[in-house]
């Protein structure tokens, strides 16, 4: 009986990650550039860029670029406790499917006209996400969405995860970035085992979010603006470098 080549499975997973990041670069350059330009406009005005990833692992996308070495200090992650897996995975899933919840989160943040909100959720259909988008739009907030168009379009209209309206997030936002996640998320097939394994959405979302940050910083530098960027507190001089800006953001960024 032959043994499964686990190393080959890891190589296959690495190839799929590389492919999805290449696809994002190849097809989403215009959307990424337009979104980064709007982010740069906000930061040039010394305004925050809000990020909300309603859904269990989607929260990781907001955390990925918040208070992160090399990341923009103007980023404010909305880390609402309701859908964080640390408070219970089944609870998280139930809350992300609860109509009206996303509206409450946006209300609590006090977002208003002129603000910019990035909504990140690979599947792009759940109630918390759609309600957050609808409430933000009602308030005049500019919306950028990071989600998989194929996943949203391939999910049945009556799927229990869907918002009652049936909306997909890419239909509601001002700029949509397609993170290319395939239906089901897991992308590796093990011989002799029916279920696909190796979820790819966190890599895809994280890559897209970092591309937005990189492009935004580049645009600001091109404009002659030096944006405040976090330095790793574990690196020499990190604490001192960050301390220059702490007072500027402590009372503006809720998560600090």
N, C-alpha and C positions, 0 to 999 in steps of 0.2 A: 504494500500500500504506500503510495507516494505521499510525502509530506507537503503541506502547503508552503509555498515560498513567501514567507512573511515580508522579507526584504523587498520582493517584487511588488507586493501590495503597497508598501510605503512609497516605492518609486512611482507606482501608478497614481497614488494620491498626490504626490508632489507634482506630477505632470498635469493633473487636472487643476491644481491650484495655479500653476504657471499659465495654463491655457486660459483660465477664467480671468486672470489679471491682464493677460495680453488682449483678450477680447474687450475688456473694459477700456483699455487704452486705445484700441483700434476704432471702436464705435462710439465711445462716449466723450471723446476729446472736446467736442463743441459744447456739450452740456456741462462738463466739468469746468471748462474755461468760463462759461457764462456765470455759473454758480460762484466760482472763485472771484470773479469780478464784483459780484454783489456783496460777497463777504468782505472783500477788500474795501469797498465803499463804506460798509458799516464801520470797519475798524479805523478807517481814515477819519471818520466822524467821531471816533472814540465811543462807539456803541458796541454792545455785546452781540455775539452770535450764539443763539440758543440751539441746543441739540436734544432731541427726545427720541428714544428708541423703545417705544412701548411694545413689550413682549419679552419673554424670558431671556433669550440670548441676544436679542436686539439691543438690550440695555448695554451690552458690552461695546457696541459701536459708539455710543455716546461717551462711555468711559475711556475708549481707546484714544481719543484726542483731547481729553480733559485733564488738566493738571499733569501733562505729560512732557517728559524731556523733549525739547525741540518743538513743542506745541505752542499754539497761540494762547496768550493770557486772556484774550477777549472771549474765549469760548466758555460758555456756561452750560454745563450738562444738566438736563432735567432728570434727576435720578429719583423718580417717584417710587416710593416704597411698595406700591401695590403690585407691580409686575416684576419686582426683583425676585429671582429664584431663591435668593438667600432667605426669603420669608416663606418659602414653600413652593415647589415647582407646580403642583396641581392648583394651588391658590393663584399663582401667577397666571396660569393658563385661563382659569375661570375669570379673573379680573380683566385680562386683555380681551375677553369675549363679551364683556358686560357693556351694553349700550349706555352711553352717557358718561362713562368714566373718563374718557379722554377730554371731554368738555370741562369736567371739573378740574383736571390737571392744568389746562390752559388758563382757566379762570384764576386758579390759585397762583399761577406764575405772574398774573397781571400783564400778560403780553398785550401790546397795543399797536396801533397804526405806526408804521415806520420800523417796527422790529423785524428781525429775520429769524426764522425757525427752520432748522433742518430736521426732517422726520426720516428716521432710518428703520426699516423693517423689511427684510428680504422678501417676505411673502406678500406684503402690501395690501392686506385685506381685512385685518381684524378690527373689531369695533373701537377699541381704545385709540388705535391709530387714525381711523377715519373720522371719529368724533373730534379728535385733537385737530385734524386738518380743517374740518368744517367750522369749528369754533374760531380757530386762528384766522381763517379767511374772513369770517364775519367781522373780526376785529381789525381787518386791514393789514394783517401780518404777511410779509413776503415769505413764500414757502418754497423750500428745496426738498425734494424727495429722493431718497436712495432706496430702491427696491428692485425686485426682479419682475419685469413685465411678463415674461413667459410663465413664471410661477402664478402670477395673479390671473392671467388670462386662461391658464390651464386648470384653475380650481373651479369646481362646479358652483353655479350660482346659489345653490341651496346648502353649501358646505356650512357646518355649524360654526366655523371660525369667522365667517363673513359678517360684516356690518349689515344690519337689516336693509340698508339702501342698495346693497350690492356693489357699491363703489369700489374701485381700485385706486390706490393712492396716486399712481402716476397720472390719473385723470384729473386730480384735484390741485396738484401743486403747480407753481409757476415755472419751475425748472425741474425736470425729472432726469435722474441719473440711473441707468439700468445696471444693476450689479450682476446680472446674468445667472443667478442661481437657478439650477434646474428644479423641476418639480420633485419634491421629496427631500431635497437638500443633500442627502447622502449619495456619494458618487463612486464608491468602490464596490465591486462585486467579488466575493470570495467563492472560489469553486466549491460546489457541494453545499452552499449555504444560500438560501433564497433571498434573505433580506440584504439590501444594499447598506453599506456602512461608510463611515468617514464623511461627516457633514462639512460642507464647504462654505456656508453662509457667513460665518464669522471672518474667514479670510477675505471673502469678496467684499463684505461691508467695510472691514477694516482697511482694505486697500483703497477702496473708493474714498473713504473719509480722509486717509492720509494724503491721497492725491489732491483733494480739495484744500487741505492745509498747506501742502507744498506750493500749489499754484497760487494760493492767496498770498503767502509770504513773498513769492517771487514778484507778484504784481505790486505789492506794497514797496518792495525794494526798487522796482522799476520807476515808481512814482517819487522816489527819493525819501520814502518813509521807512524808518527803522521800527518795526513792530516789536512790542515786548513779547519775548518768547521764554518759556520756562527752561531752566537748566536743571539737569539731574541733581537732586539734593545729595546724591551719593558720589558725585564727582567733586574733585577739588574746586573750591570756590563756589559751589552750587548754592549753598545757603545764602551767601553774601550777595550773589548775583540776583537771586529771587527776592531777597529782602528789600531791594530798591523799589519793588513794585507792589509788595503785599498790601500796603495801606491804600493804594490806588484801587485795588480790586476786592479787598476783603468784604466790604459792605455792599458790593454790587453783584458779586457772583455768589449765589446762595450756597453752592456746594463747597466753597472754600472754608 
